Amino acid sequence: MVIGDRYVLDDLPIGQGSMGAVYGGHDRHLDRKVAVKFLRLVTGPDDELKRRFLREARILARLEHPGAPVLYDFGTFEQRLFQVMQFVAGVTVADLLSEHGPLPVPWAAAIAAQTCAVLSAAHALSIYHRDLKPANLMLCPDGSVKVMDFGLAMLREADSTQFTRVGQILGTPSYMAPEQIQSGLAGPRSDLYALGCVLHEMLTGRQLFTGPTEYVVFERQVKERPPAVPGVPAALNRLLQELLEKDPHRRPEGVDALYQRLQHFIVDLPMLPGFLHPPSVPSPGRMYARMVGRVLA
């Protein structure tokens, strides 16, 4: 399939986002690989879904950070909206956990810290992700992390519209903060709670709160205290308990504070064979970040 006489799409999707399918493709004009996300087919008019899809594109256009995919283009093809984005090579943290099992403490902390860096840029623009989970975090071969799928992100503005139907809860139950479940409200500390669920899962290799139905998972998210993770530093367990507080006001002040606290655990990162380039392969991104880190150190 060719879109606009420019983007040549692969036959099969490479993933499913919260609002549609994602295809790999090739931009014939600029001779580069791209990812094309289509709004999913609906049986009838769904203006809310279209507004959310457009809002995601606008959020990506505003969010300038190396840990977020770049939006190249936006348009309509055969009455379906599409986004053309940077193609991100790598593996989702969900697949990483499925293949590798629990991650070493330094890697779990490093992935969480990189996610904090992206969230810091987003929160500064009053953008809240609302759907952080292992499937939305990509570990690239150079060890960097990309935060994907801003389809449920909320842009907090005075004239912003709430895109939630009556009785509808948006998000993934196993990673939703209690305030999202109880009132449908989300803020920066809701993302912290979700990141706490992800960090707990990276350390244990399994989801924190599960159940046979969404209602059971919601009940556990709202009422149950998370168990400690055996074999990790006591300070990291205390941090997890703070991130997973049911009252958002008792969680860390923000992603910048969380980033600083995670630094203590990111030491002597072991190699992850099969997932990362070997140390002998230079990474321009790492080279650049290392030098920037020295400028105001």
C-alpha positions in Angstrom: 0.0 0.0 0.0 1.3 3.5 -0.9 0.0 6.6 0.9 0.1 9.9 -0.9 2.4 8.6 -3.6 5.1 8.8 -0.9 4.9 6.3 1.9 5.2 2.6 1.0 3.8 0.5 3.8 4.8 -3.1 4.8 2.0 -5.7 4.4 1.6 -6.5 8.1 1.5 -4.2 11.1 4.4 -4.2 13.6 2.3 -3.3 16.5 -1.0 -2.0 17.9 -1.3 1.3 19.7 -4.2 2.5 21.9 -6.0 3.9 18.9 -4.8 2.0 15.9 -2.3 -0.2 14.1 1.4 0.8 13.4 3.1 -0.3 10.1 6.7 -0.1 9.1 7.2 1.8 5.8 9.5 3.7 3.5 9.5 7.4 2.6 10.2 7.5 -1.1 10.8 11.2 -1.1 13.4 11.3 1.6 14.6 7.7 1.3 14.2 6.7 5.0 12.4 4.2 7.1 9.3 5.4 8.9 6.5 4.1 11.1 2.9 4.9 10.0 0.2 4.8 12.6 -3.4 4.5 11.3 -6.5 5.4 13.4 -8.3 2.2 13.8 -11.4 1.4 11.7 -14.7 2.3 13.5 -18.2 1.1 12.5 -19.6 4.6 12.6 -18.7 8.2 13.3 -16.4 8.6 16.3 -15.4 12.2 16.6 -13.9 11.7 20.1 -11.5 9.1 18.8 -10.5 11.4 15.9 -9.9 14.3 18.3 -7.7 12.1 20.5 -5.7 11.0 17.5 -5.2 14.6 16.4 -4.3 15.6 19.9 -1.6 12.8 20.1 -0.1 14.2 16.9 0.0 17.7 18.3 1.5 16.5 21.5 4.3 14.7 19.7 4.9 17.8 17.6 5.3 19.9 20.7 7.4 17.3 22.7 11.0 17.8 21.7 13.1 15.1 23.5 15.4 12.4 22.2 13.4 9.9 24.3 10.2 10.6 22.4 9.6 9.6 18.7 9.6 12.4 16.2 6.4 13.2 14.2 7.1 13.7 10.5 3.7 14.0 8.9 0.0 13.8 9.5 -2.9 13.4 7.1 -5.9 11.4 5.8 -5.8 8.3 3.5 -9.1 6.8 2.3 -10.9 8.6 5.1 -8.6 7.3 7.8 -6.3 9.6 9.7 -2.6 8.6 9.9 0.6 9.7 11.5 4.1 9.3 10.1 6.7 8.9 12.8 10.3 8.1 13.3 10.9 4.4 13.1 12.3 3.2 16.4 14.5 0.1 16.3 14.6 -1.9 19.5 12.5 -4.1 21.8 9.7 -3.2 24.1 10.4 -3.6 27.8 7.4 -6.0 27.8 9.2 -8.3 25.3 12.5 -7.8 27.1 10.9 -9.0 30.4 9.3 -11.9 28.5 12.6 -13.1 27.1 15.0 -12.1 29.8 12.9 -12.3 33.0 13.6 -9.9 35.9 16.1 -7.2 35.1 19.2 -6.4 37.2 18.6 -3.5 39.6 21.0 -1.1 37.6 19.0 -1.7 34.3 15.6 -1.4 35.9 16.7 1.9 37.5 18.3 3.1 34.3 15.2 2.4 32.2 13.0 4.1 34.8 15.4 7.1 35.0 15.4 7.6 31.2 11.6 7.5 31.3 11.7 10.2 34.0 13.7 12.4 31.7 11.0 12.1 29.0 8.3 12.7 31.5 10.1 15.8 32.8 9.9 17.3 29.3 6.3 16.3 29.0 5.2 17.5 32.4 6.9 20.9 31.8 4.4 21.2 28.9 1.5 20.0 31.2 1.4 16.8 29.2 0.5 13.6 31.2 1.0 10.3 29.5 -1.7 8.3 31.4 -0.7 4.9 29.8 2.9 4.2 30.9 3.5 0.4 30.8 6.3 -1.9 29.6 4.7 -2.3 26.1 5.0 1.5 25.7 8.7 1.7 26.5 11.3 0.8 23.8 14.9 -0.2 24.7 17.0 0.6 21.7 20.3 -1.2 20.8 22.4 1.6 22.2 20.8 1.3 25.6 18.5 4.4 25.2 14.8 4.3 26.0 12.0 5.8 23.9 8.6 6.5 25.5 5.9 5.5 23.0 2.2 5.9 22.4 0.9 9.2 23.7 -2.6 8.3 22.5 -4.1 8.6 25.9 -2.0 11.6 27.0 -3.8 14.5 28.5 -2.8 18.1 27.6 -3.8 20.3 30.5 -5.0 23.6 29.1 -7.7 26.0 30.1 -9.7 25.2 27.0 -8.9 21.5 26.9 -11.8 19.1 26.5 -12.1 16.0 28.5 -12.0 13.0 26.1 -13.6 10.5 28.4 -17.1 9.3 27.9 -19.4 8.8 30.8 -18.6 5.5 32.6 -15.4 5.0 30.5 -12.0 4.7 32.1 -9.0 5.2 29.8 -5.8 3.4 30.5 -4.4 -0.1 31.3 -5.8 -1.4 34.6 -2.5 -3.0 35.8 -0.7 0.4 35.6 -3.5 2.9 36.5 -3.2 5.1 39.6 -6.1 4.9 42.1 -7.2 8.5 41.3 -7.6 7.6 37.7 -9.8 4.6 38.6 -11.9 6.4 41.2 -12.4 9.8 39.6 -10.9 9.7 36.1 -8.5 12.4 37.0 -4.8 12.2 36.2 -1.8 14.4 36.9 2.0 14.2 37.0 1.9 11.9 40.1 -0.4 9.5 38.2 2.5 8.9 35.8 4.7 8.3 38.8 2.4 5.6 40.1 2.4 3.9 36.7 6.2 4.1 36.5 6.3 2.5 40.0 4.2 -0.4 38.7 6.6 -0.7 35.7 9.7 -0.5 38.0 8.2 -3.2 40.3 7.5 -5.4 37.2 11.1 -4.9 35.8 12.5 -6.1 39.2 10.2 -9.1 39.6 9.4 -10.1 36.0 5.7 -10.1 36.6 2.8 -7.6 36.8 2.2 -6.2 40.2 -1.6 -6.2 40.3 -3.5 -8.8 38.2 -6.9 -10.5 38.3 -9.5 -12.4 36.3 -11.4 -9.2 35.5 -10.7 -5.5 35.2 -12.9 -4.9 38.2 -10.7 -7.1 40.4 -7.5 -5.3 39.2 -9.1 -2.0 39.9 -10.0 -3.1 43.4 -6.4 -4.3 44.1 -5.0 -1.0 42.7 -7.1 1.0 45.0 -6.9 -1.1 48.2 -3.8 -3.3 48.3 -0.3 -2.4 49.4 2.5 -3.6 47.1 4.7 -6.4 48.4 8.4 -5.7 48.9 10.7 -7.0 46.2 13.2 -9.6 47.6 16.8 -9.2 46.9 16.9 -5.5 46.1 18.4 -2.7 48.2 16.2 -1.5 51.1 16.3 2.1 49.8 14.9 0.9 46.4 12.0 -0.9 48.2 11.3 2.3 50.1 11.2 4.3 46.9 8.8 1.7 45.4 6.5 2.0 48.4 6.5 5.8 48.0 5.8 5.6 44.2 2.9 3.2 44.8 1.2 5.2 47.6 -2.6 5.3 47.1 -2.7 9.0 48.0 -0.9 10.9 45.2 0.2 13.6 47.6 2.4 11.0 49.4 4.3 10.1 46.3 7.6 11.8 45.4 7.2 15.5 44.4 7.9 14.9 40.8 9.9 13.1 38.1 12.9 15.3 38.6 13.2 14.2 42.2 12.6 10.6 41.3 15.3 10.8 38.6 17.8 12.0 41.2 16.9 9.2 43.6 17.3 6.5 40.9 20.9 7.6 40.2 22.1 5.7 43.3 21.2 2.4 41.8 22.6 2.9 38.3 26.1 1.5 38.8 28.0 -1.2 36.8 25.3 -2.0 34.3 25.8 -5.5 33.0 25.5 -6.3 29.3 22.2 -7.6 28.0 23.3 -10.0 25.2 21.0 -10.1 22.2 19.4 -6.7 23.1 22.2 -4.2 23.0 25.1 -3.4 20.7 28.4 -4.5 22.1 30.5 -1.8 23.8 32.8 -1.8 20.7 30.1 -0.4 18.5 30.0 3.4 18.9 26.7 5.1 19.7 26.5 8.7 18.5 23.7 9.3 21.0 25.7 8.1 23.9 28.7 10.1 22.8 26.6 13.3 22.6 24.8 12.7 25.9 28.1 12.0 27.7 29.6 15.3 26.5 26.5 17.3 27.3 26.6 15.8 30.8 30.0 17.3 31.4 29.1 20.8 30.3 27.4 21.9 33.6 28.6 19.0 35.8 
